[in-house]
Amino acid sequence: MDEINYAAPPEIDKLAAALAKAQATIEGANKEALNPHFGKKYADLGSCWAACRKPLSDNGLAVIQIPSTDGNLVTVRTILMHSSGQSVEGLLSVQNKNRQNPSQGIGSCITYLRRYALCGFVGISP
């Protein structure tokens, strides 16, 4: 991973309280997907979302993830929003090293970044 940026807005008291409540009920993501390169199971993006979607929603929280590219650099901007209008966001980037199939590489990078950013933002542990 090449870059992690984070900027906290001045007021996030409502968001922080809602996230604390959501985190009290978020359970670990299930490791059901198999990594073919290492032969180990991992929690895929769907499992991570399954672990947090209801607790976030129940507490007025939503996540938006916006992918972008700049040459071989793939970036996902993740925004954690509260129904009050408060939000926090961050960027996570990685180089696409798939030269044989760059489009597939971009998709893989986006999924990887979305999974790690989501887990980091809401406190999911596989």
N, C-alpha and C positions, 0 to 999 in steps of 0.2 A: 504494500500500500504506500502511496506516495504522499498523500496530503490529508490532514484532518483539520478542519477549521470549525470553530465554535464561537458564537457571539451570543451572550445572554442579554435579552432585552431588560430594560430597567424594572419593569413590573411583571412578575410571574407568580405572585402569591396564590391566585386562584388555580392556575395551572399546576403549581407545585403541590397544592393540597389535593387536587383531583388525582394527580399522578401517584401520590403516596397512597391514596385509597385503592387505586387500580393495582398498584404493585403488591398490595397486601393479598390480592386474590389471583394474581398472575402466577401460573405454575410453569415449570420447566417445559420446554418444547421437546416433543418426542423425537428420538433419533430413529427414524424409519427409512431414510434414504441411504443408499449404498454408494460410497465413493469408489468408482471402478479402478482408480489409480492406486489407492492405498488399501482397498478391501475393508474399509471401516465404515460403520454407520454414522450418519450425521443428521442433524435436524435441518430439513430443507425450509425454504421460504414459507411454504404452505403450513408446515408444522409450527413455525414461529408465529405466523398470523393466527393460527388456531389457538395458540396459547394466550394471546393477548387481546384479540378482537372484542370479545364480550366485556372483559373488565375495563377496557378503554372506553367503549361505547357507553357502558353503564355509568361512567363518571364524566361524561361530556367531553371526551378526548377523541381526537382523530389524527391520523397520520397521512401526510401526502408525501410521495416520493417522486421527484422529477429527475429523470436521467438526461444527460447531455454528453456530447463528445467534442473533443478538440484534437483533431489528428488521431493519435493512438491513445490519448488520455480520455478515459471514461469516468464521468463524475455523476454522483447521485446527490441531489439536494434533498434532505429529509426535513420536514416541518412537522412538529408536534404542536397541535392546536387545541385550545380549550374553547368551550362554548361561550366563554366570556369575551373571546377575541384575543386573549393572550396566546403567545406562541414562542417557541424556541426553534432554532433551525441550525443545521450544520451541513458541511460538505464532506464527502468521502470520495476519494479518487484512486484509480489504479490504471496502469498501462495495459492496453490490450496487446498481448504478445502472440496472438494467434495469427500468424502471417499467411497460413494456408487458406484459412476461411475467416477473414476479418469480421464478417457479419455475425457469424456464430460466436466469435470471440467477444464482440460487443454485447450480445445477448447474455452470454455467460458472466461477463464482468458486471452488467447491470444487476442480474439476479444475485450475484455474490455480494455486491455493495448494498443492495436493498436489504438482504438478510442481516448482514453485520450491523448496518445502521439501525434497523428496526430493533434488533436485540439490544444494542447499546443505548438507544434512546429510552426504551421502556423497561429495561432491566431483565430481559429474558435470559435464562441460562439453560442450555440444553441438558 
